[in-house]
Amino acid sequence: MKILYLAHRIPYPPNKGDKIRSFNEIKHLSKNHEIYLCCLADNPKDIKYTNELKKYCKTVSVVKINPKLSKLKSALYIFSNQPLTVPYFYSRSLQKTINRLLSAIAFDCIFCFSSPMAEYVFKSKTYKNNPGSRSTRLIMDFVDVDSDKWIQYSMNERWPLGLVYKLEGKRLADYEKQIANSFDHSIFVSNNEAAVFKSFCLQSNNIAAIPNGVDVEYFSPEVPVGSLFIDQESNKINPDKKSSILLFTGAMDYNANVDGVMWFCEKIFPAIRSRFHDVLFYIAGSNPDQKVLNLKNIEGVHVTGFVDDIRPYYKTADICVVPLRMARGIQNKVLEAMAMGRPVVATSRAIQGIKPDNGKQVIVADSPDGFAFNVVNLLKEKKKREEIGKNNLTWVKKNYRWPTHMNRLEQLIIS
């Protein structure tokens, strides 16, 4: 099959949630199909990875967007009925490229990754001229229910930002309905996300849940990753481990991650440190927000920024903590930690997409006191940490290998 793959963010490097999923979709589908990739890049540093994607794609078209200008452009639509997300990710230059490809090639499938990419289909000449007689299959990978995510955000923001987020949620929900009614299949990252979507899009059919996976060969406790201690001053690896280490990983300009680490540092970490005075908390991830950088002023908290290889941090950590209060879908950070054989303490929201056994794999706690209590107990019991780590590794290998889930995706596309 010839597949036109549209992504709102360049799918490389696979170092954050959406990129991990989109890259693995492309990597798998490229084995049996021709992939023509059109995508945006909101970070100019990512343009250099175009050649990496050419290993999997027949053609790769990347258009840069400026996040500041995109925000300004989307703000102009505040008094319209259109969700602000759509103009943010819309580029006339990319539209021209897509129109040119659609005119030149008879695609069997157009695969859109994330809802705003549907706009390129709706505005394409091919779709507008023949909306009811097309032969090309249209597949949308929503991943998460973004409209519901904006509603969640609105509950944690004051006026007027809270109102803006609430309006975005409602408008995006209407747009998601339009997509579901126009496309042949709607895909979500978990059964929970699919159920949320069905709750307000009652007439939509052909909804499927295709979970994320984890590369268990790459994220493996057996892979040598150098020395096993993260120096408190330089954030680099040192040979002598002196302190207990807690770890959070993720893109640190993402609202849910920022909220999660701030909540942990302010409400949970002090109670843990009162029992383990030398415990360290590492926040490892790219583009830390200023609020996150300010957390370095708390004794024992270290913010690394971007790291080339996250595996030494996983391998060094005694416990991985995932204190998310606004989580959606499947958290790759949970799967990666489990694949590395690390014990995980997380909120129920952070694991709602995977649902491991509480206590046998991930330990779940939603209150600050409960979270701190479980972390302290695990720090006391090395054998229990090792036992949970082994359980995690076995469970992930059984349930969350990428090829298993991507085979389901391919069957959906070709059926």
C-alpha positions as CSV (number, residue, x, y, z in Angstrom):
1,M,0.0,0.0,0.0
2,K,0.9,3.6,-0.5
3,I,0.3,5.5,2.7
4,L,0.4,9.3,3.2
5,Y,1.3,9.8,6.9
6,L,0.6,13.2,8.3
7,A,2.0,14.1,11.8
8,H,1.8,17.3,13.8
9,R,5.4,16.9,15.0
10,I,8.4,15.3,13.3
11,P,8.5,11.7,14.6
12,Y,12.2,11.7,15.5
13,P,14.0,11.5,17.8
14,P,11.5,9.2,19.6
15,N,12.2,10.8,23.0
16,K,8.7,12.0,24.0
17,G,5.2,10.5,24.1
18,D,3.8,11.4,20.7
19,K,7.1,10.9,18.9
20,I,7.6,7.5,20.4
21,R,4.2,6.3,19.1
22,S,4.4,7.9,15.7
23,F,7.9,6.7,15.0
24,N,7.1,3.2,15.9
25,E,4.0,3.3,13.7
26,I,6.1,4.5,10.7
27,K,8.9,2.0,11.5
28,H,6.5,-1.0,11.5
29,L,4.3,0.1,8.6
30,S,7.4,0.7,6.4
31,K,8.3,-3.0,6.4
32,N,5.4,-3.8,4.0
33,H,4.2,-0.4,2.7
34,E,5.5,2.8,1.1
35,I,5.3,5.7,3.5
36,Y,5.2,9.3,2.4
37,L,5.7,11.4,5.5
38,C,4.5,15.0,5.8
39,C,5.0,16.7,9.2
40,L,5.8,19.8,11.1
41,A,8.8,20.7,13.3
42,D,8.3,23.1,16.2
43,N,11.9,22.7,17.2
44,P,14.5,23.7,14.5
45,K,17.0,21.3,16.0
46,D,14.8,18.4,14.9
47,I,15.2,19.2,11.2
48,K,18.6,17.4,11.2
49,Y,16.8,14.1,11.8
50,T,15.1,14.1,8.5
51,N,17.7,11.6,7.1
52,E,16.9,9.2,9.9
53,L,13.3,9.1,8.8
54,K,14.3,8.6,5.2
55,K,15.4,5.1,6.2
56,Y,11.7,4.2,6.7
57,C,9.9,6.6,4.3
58,K,9.8,6.9,0.5
59,T,9.7,10.7,0.9
60,V,10.0,13.0,3.9
61,S,8.6,16.6,3.9
62,V,9.2,18.7,7.0
63,V,7.9,22.2,7.4
64,K,9.1,24.4,10.3
65,I,6.7,26.3,12.4
66,N,7.5,29.0,15.0
67,P,5.7,28.2,18.3
68,K,5.4,31.9,19.2
69,L,4.0,32.9,15.8
70,S,1.7,29.8,15.9
71,K,0.3,30.9,19.2
72,L,-0.3,34.4,17.9
73,K,-2.0,33.0,14.8
74,S,-4.2,30.7,16.8
75,A,-5.1,33.5,19.2
76,L,-6.8,35.3,16.3
77,Y,-9.4,32.5,16.3
78,I,-10.5,33.0,19.9
79,F,-13.8,34.5,18.9
80,S,-14.5,31.9,16.2
81,N,-16.0,28.5,16.5
82,Q,-12.7,26.8,15.5
83,P,-10.5,25.1,18.1
84,L,-7.2,27.0,18.5
85,T,-5.3,23.8,18.1
86,V,-6.1,23.6,14.4
87,P,-4.6,27.0,13.2
88,Y,-1.7,26.4,15.5
89,F,-0.7,23.3,13.5
90,Y,-1.8,24.6,10.1
91,S,0.8,25.5,7.5
92,R,-0.1,26.6,4.0
93,S,3.3,25.4,2.9
94,L,2.6,21.9,4.1
95,Q,-0.8,22.0,2.6
96,K,0.7,22.7,-0.8
97,T,3.1,19.8,-0.4
98,I,0.2,17.5,0.6
99,N,-2.0,18.7,-2.3
100,R,0.9,18.1,-4.7
101,L,1.4,14.5,-3.4
102,L,-2.3,13.8,-3.6
103,S,-2.4,15.0,-7.2
104,A,0.6,12.9,-8.3
105,I,0.1,9.6,-6.3
106,A,-2.9,7.4,-5.9
107,F,-2.7,6.7,-2.1
108,D,-4.4,3.7,-0.6
109,C,-4.5,5.3,2.8
110,I,-4.1,8.7,4.5
111,F,-3.0,8.3,8.1
112,C,-3.3,11.3,10.3
113,F,-1.5,11.4,13.7
114,S,-3.3,13.8,16.0
115,S,-6.6,15.6,15.3
116,P,-5.3,18.9,13.8
117,M,-3.8,17.0,10.9
118,A,-7.3,16.2,9.7
119,E,-7.5,19.9,8.5
120,Y,-5.0,19.1,5.7
121,V,-7.4,16.4,4.5
122,F,-10.5,18.6,4.8
123,K,-8.8,21.4,2.9
124,S,-7.2,19.3,0.2
125,K,-8.6,19.6,-3.3
126,T,-9.0,15.9,-3.5
127,Y,-11.3,15.7,-0.5
128,K,-13.2,18.9,-1.2
129,N,-14.0,17.9,-4.8
130,N,-15.0,14.3,-4.0
131,P,-15.9,13.9,-0.3
132,G,-18.4,11.1,-0.9
133,S,-16.8,9.2,-3.7
134,R,-13.2,8.8,-2.5
135,S,-11.4,5.4,-2.5
136,T,-8.6,6.4,-0.2
137,R,-9.0,5.1,3.3
138,L,-8.8,7.8,6.0
139,I,-7.4,6.7,9.4
140,M,-7.1,9.0,12.4
141,D,-4.9,8.2,15.4
142,F,-6.3,10.6,18.0
143,V,-3.9,9.0,20.6
144,D,-5.7,10.7,23.5
145,V,-9.0,12.5,23.7
146,D,-7.5,16.0,23.6
147,S,-10.8,17.8,24.1
148,D,-11.2,16.1,27.5
149,K,-7.6,17.0,28.4
150,W,-8.3,20.7,27.8
151,I,-11.3,20.4,30.1
152,Q,-9.1,19.0,32.7
153,Y,-6.6,21.8,32.3
154,S,-9.4,24.4,32.7
155,M,-10.2,23.1,36.1
156,N,-6.7,23.9,37.3
157,E,-6.5,27.4,35.9
158,R,-7.9,30.7,37.0
159,W,-9.9,33.1,34.8
160,P,-9.5,34.0,32.0
161,L,-7.1,31.1,31.1
162,G,-9.5,28.6,32.6
163,L,-12.3,29.9,30.4
164,V,-10.1,29.8,27.3
165,Y,-9.2,26.1,28.0
166,K,-12.8,25.2,28.6
167,L,-13.9,26.7,25.3
168,E,-11.0,24.9,23.6
169,G,-12.2,21.6,25.1
170,K,-15.8,22.1,23.8
171,R,-14.7,23.3,20.3
172,L,-12.2,20.5,20.0
173,A,-14.8,18.0,21.0
174,D,-17.0,19.1,18.1
175,Y,-14.1,19.0,15.7
176,E,-13.2,15.4,16.9
177,K,-16.8,14.4,16.2
178,Q,-16.5,15.8,12.7
179,I,-13.3,13.8,12.1
180,A,-14.8,10.6,13.5
181,N,-17.8,10.9,11.2
182,S,-15.6,11.6,8.1
183,F,-12.8,9.1,8.6
184,D,-13.0,5.3,8.2
185,H,-11.3,4.5,11.6
186,S,-10.6,6.4,14.8
187,I,-7.8,5.0,16.9
188,F,-7.0,5.7,20.6
189,V,-4.1,4.6,22.8
190,S,-6.2,2.8,25.4
191,N,-9.7,1.3,26.0
192,N,-10.2,4.1,28.6
193,E,-9.6,6.8,26.0
194,A,-11.8,5.1,23.5
195,A,-14.6,4.9,26.1
196,V,-14.2,8.6,27.0
197,F,-14.6,9.4,23.3
198,K,-17.6,7.2,22.8
199,S,-19.3,8.9,25.8
200,F,-19.8,12.1,23.8
201,C,-19.5,10.9,20.2
202,L,-22.4,8.4,20.4
203,Q,-22.9,8.0,16.6
204,S,-19.3,7.2,15.9
205,N,-18.4,3.7,14.7
206,N,-15.1,1.9,13.9
207,I,-13.3,3.0,17.1
208,A,-10.3,1.0,18.1
209,A,-7.8,1.0,20.9
210,I,-4.2,0.3,19.8
211,P,-1.9,0.6,22.9
212,N,1.7,1.9,22.9
213,G,4.6,-0.5,23.5
214,V,8.1,-0.4,24.7
215,D,11.4,-1.5,23.1
216,V,12.4,-4.2,25.6
217,E,15.7,-4.7,23.9
218,Y,16.7,-1.1,24.2
219,F,15.1,-0.4,27.7
220,S,16.6,-3.5,29.4
221,P,18.3,-3.9,32.7
222,E,20.8,-6.1,31.0
223,V,22.1,-3.3,28.7
224,P,25.4,-1.8,29.9
225,V,25.0,1.9,30.4
226,G,28.2,2.9,32.1
227,S,28.7,3.8,35.7
228,L,25.8,3.8,38.1
229,F,25.6,7.0,40.0
230,I,24.4,10.4,39.1
231,D,26.6,13.1,40.5
232,Q,24.6,15.7,42.6
233,E,26.4,18.7,41.1
234,S,27.0,17.8,37.5
235,N,24.0,15.5,36.9
236,K,26.6,13.1,35.3
237,I,27.3,9.5,36.1
238,N,29.8,8.7,38.9
239,P,31.0,5.3,40.0
240,D,30.0,5.5,43.7
241,K,26.3,5.5,44.6
242,K,25.9,7.3,47.9
243,S,22.2,8.3,48.1
244,S,18.8,6.9,47.4
245,I,17.5,8.2,44.1
246,L,14.0,8.9,43.0
247,L,13.4,9.7,39.3
248,F,10.8,11.4,37.1
249,T,11.3,11.5,33.3
250,G,9.4,13.3,30.6
251,A,9.2,16.5,28.5
252,M,9.4,19.2,31.1
253,D,7.5,21.9,29.2
254,Y,4.4,19.7,29.1
255,N,1.7,21.0,31.4
256,A,0.8,17.7,33.1
257,N,4.5,16.9,33.8
258,V,5.1,20.4,35.2
259,D,2.1,20.1,37.5
260,G,3.1,16.6,38.6
261,V,6.7,17.4,39.7
262,M,5.6,20.6,41.4
263,W,3.0,18.7,43.4
264,F,5.6,16.0,44.3
265,C,8.2,18.5,45.4
266,E,5.8,20.7,47.4
267,K,3.5,18.1,48.9
268,I,5.3,14.7,48.9
269,F,9.1,15.0,48.8
270,P,9.5,16.9,52.1
271,A,7.9,14.0,54.0
272,I,10.1,11.5,52.2
273,R,13.2,13.5,53.0
274,S,12.3,13.8,56.7
275,R,12.8,10.0,56.9
276,F,15.7,9.6,54.3
277,H,17.7,12.8,54.7
278,D,20.1,12.1,51.8
279,V,17.4,11.0,49.2
280,L,17.7,12.8,45.9
281,F,15.0,13.5,43.3
282,Y,16.0,13.8,39.7
283,I,13.8,15.4,37.1
284,A,15.2,14.3,33.7
285,G,13.7,15.7,30.6
286,S,14.0,18.3,27.8
287,N,13.0,21.9,27.9
288,P,12.3,22.4,31.6
289,D,9.8,25.1,32.3
290,Q,10.9,28.0,34.5
291,K,8.7,26.6,37.3
292,V,10.6,23.3,37.0
293,L,13.9,25.0,37.0
294,N,12.9,26.9,40.2
295,L,12.5,23.5,41.9
296,K,16.3,23.2,42.0
297,N,16.2,25.6,45.0
298,I,14.7,22.7,47.0
299,E,17.4,20.7,48.7
300,G,17.8,17.3,47.1
301,V,16.0,18.2,43.8
302,H,18.0,18.1,40.6
303,V,16.8,19.2,37.1
304,T,18.9,17.8,34.3
305,G,17.3,19.2,31.2
306,F,17.8,17.1,28.0
307,V,19.9,14.0,28.3
308,D,21.3,12.0,25.4
309,D,20.5,8.6,27.0
310,I,17.8,8.2,29.7
311,R,18.7,4.6,30.5
312,P,21.5,5.4,33.0
313,Y,19.0,7.4,35.0
314,Y,16.5,4.6,35.0
315,K,19.1,2.1,35.9
316,T,20.5,4.2,38.8
317,A,17.1,5.0,40.3
318,D,15.9,3.2,43.3
319,I,12.3,4.2,42.5
320,C,10.6,5.8,39.6
321,V,7.8,8.2,40.7
322,V,5.0,9.2,38.3
323,P,2.9,11.8,40.4
324,L,0.6,12.9,37.5
325,R,-2.7,14.5,38.3
326,M,-3.7,15.3,34.7
327,A,-2.5,12.2,32.9
328,R,-4.0,10.8,29.7
329,G,-3.7,7.5,27.8
330,I,-0.5,5.4,28.3
331,Q,2.5,6.9,30.0
332,N,5.7,5.7,28.2
333,K,7.7,6.7,31.2
334,V,5.9,4.0,33.2
335,L,6.5,1.3,30.5
336,E,10.1,2.3,30.2
337,A,10.8,2.1,33.9
338,M,9.1,-1.3,34.1
339,A,11.1,-2.6,31.2
340,M,14.3,-1.4,33.0
341,G,13.2,-3.5,36.0
342,R,12.5,-0.5,38.2
343,P,9.8,-0.2,40.9
344,V,7.2,2.5,40.2
345,V,5.0,4.5,42.5
346,A,2.3,6.4,40.5
347,T,-1.1,8.0,40.7
348,S,-4.1,6.1,39.4
349,R,-4.4,8.6,36.6
350,A,-0.8,7.8,35.4
351,I,-1.6,4.1,35.0
352,Q,-5.2,4.2,33.8
353,G,-4.2,3.2,30.3
354,I,-2.3,0.1,31.3
355,K,-3.8,-1.1,34.6
356,P,-1.1,-3.2,36.1
357,D,-1.7,-5.0,39.4
358,N,-1.4,-2.6,42.3
359,G,1.4,-3.8,44.6
360,K,2.7,-6.6,42.4
361,Q,3.8,-4.1,39.7
362,V,3.1,-0.4,40.1
363,I,2.2,0.8,43.5
364,V,-0.7,3.3,43.3
365,A,-1.2,6.3,45.6
366,D,-3.3,9.5,44.9
367,S,-2.9,11.4,48.2
368,P,0.4,13.2,49.2
369,D,0.5,11.2,52.4
370,G,-0.2,7.9,50.7
371,F,2.4,8.6,48.0
372,A,5.1,9.5,50.5
373,F,4.2,6.5,52.7
374,N,4.7,4.0,49.8
375,V,7.9,5.6,48.6
376,V,9.4,5.5,52.2
377,N,8.4,1.8,52.6
378,L,10.0,0.9,49.3
379,L,13.2,2.7,50.2
380,K,13.3,0.7,53.4
381,E,12.9,-2.7,51.7
382,K,15.4,-3.5,49.0
383,K,14.1,-7.0,48.5
384,K,10.6,-5.7,47.8
385,R,12.0,-3.2,45.3
386,E,13.9,-6.0,43.5
387,E,10.8,-8.3,43.5
388,I,8.5,-5.6,42.0
389,G,11.2,-4.7,39.5
390,K,11.3,-8.3,38.3
391,N,7.5,-8.5,38.2
392,N,7.5,-5.3,36.1
393,L,10.0,-6.7,33.5
394,T,8.0,-9.9,33.1
395,W,4.7,-8.1,32.8
396,V,5.9,-5.6,30.2
397,K,7.5,-8.3,28.0
398,K,4.2,-10.2,28.0
399,N,1.8,-7.3,27.4
400,Y,3.6,-4.3,25.8
401,R,5.9,-5.2,23.0
402,W,5.6,-2.8,20.0
403,P,5.3,-5.5,17.3
404,T,2.2,-7.1,18.9
405,H,0.3,-3.8,18.9
406,M,1.6,-2.6,15.6
407,N,0.5,-5.8,13.9
408,R,-3.1,-4.9,15.0
409,L,-2.7,-1.4,13.6
410,E,-1.6,-2.8,10.2
411,Q,-4.5,-5.2,10.1
412,L,-6.9,-2.4,10.7
413,I,-5.4,-0.3,7.9
414,I,-5.4,-3.1,5.3
415,S,-8.7,-4.7,6.2
